[in-house]
Amino acid sequence: GHGFDRSMKTALYVARIIYHDIVYAGARSWQWWRAIGGDYKDGLIREYSNENGLDGRVEDSKLMWALGNYSRFIRPGASAPGCFGYR
């Protein structure tokens, strides 16, 4: 689909991809290349434009917060000993 996603759908999908990349593929880092944009699903922040350019309004996405939680709480070299759950 297309268009800015205000729901948790994209955030949970990307969180699952990150999890699988770390756990199963052994990824040691993960990056997101598009921070701000217009009416696109992959922007962490949506900016609004008008005929004169930007109008100053922005909106955060749930995806931004999902990525932020990985960045804040899953630190380099971290491990998850004895964890049970979704696999």
ZITAGI-V615835 format. One record per residue. N is the residue number from 0. RES is the residue in one letter. SS is DSSP state (hx for helix, st for strand, lp for the rest). Layout:
# ZITAGI-V615835
<<N & RES & SS> <N & RES & SS>>
This chain:
# ZITAGI-V615835
<<0 & G & lp> <1 & H & lp> <2 & G & lp> <3 & F & lp> <4 & D & lp> <5 & R & lp> <6 & S & lp> <7 & M & lp> <8 & K & hx> <9 & T & hx> <10 & A & hx> <11 & L & hx> <12 & Y & hx> <13 & V & hx> <14 & A & hx> <15 & R & hx> <16 & I & hx> <17 & I & hx> <18 & Y & hx> <19 & H & hx> <20 & D & hx> <21 & I & hx> <22 & V & hx> <23 & Y & lp> <24 & A & lp> <25 & G & lp> <26 & A & lp> <27 & R & lp> <28 & S & lp> <29 & W & lp> <30 & Q & lp> <31 & W & lp> <32 & W & lp> <33 & R & lp> <34 & A & lp> <35 & I & st> <36 & G & st> <37 & G & lp> <38 & D & lp> <39 & Y & lp> <40 & K & lp> <41 & D & lp> <42 & G & lp> <43 & L & lp> <44 & I & st> <45 & R & st> <46 & E & st> <47 & Y & st> <48 & S & st> <49 & N & st> <50 & E & lp> <51 & N & lp> <52 & G & st> <53 & L & st> <54 & D & st> <55 & G & st> <56 & R & st> <57 & V & st> <58 & E & st> <59 & D & st> <60 & S & lp> <61 & K & hx> <62 & L & hx> <63 & M & hx> <64 & W & hx> <65 & A & hx> <66 & L & hx> <67 & G & hx> <68 & N & hx> <69 & Y & hx> <70 & S & hx> <71 & R & hx> <72 & F & hx> <73 & I & lp> <74 & R & lp> <75 & P & lp> <76 & G & lp> <77 & A & lp> <78 & S & lp> <79 & A & lp> <80 & P & lp> <81 & G & lp> <82 & C & lp> <83 & F & lp> <84 & G & lp> <85 & Y & lp> <86 & R & lp>>
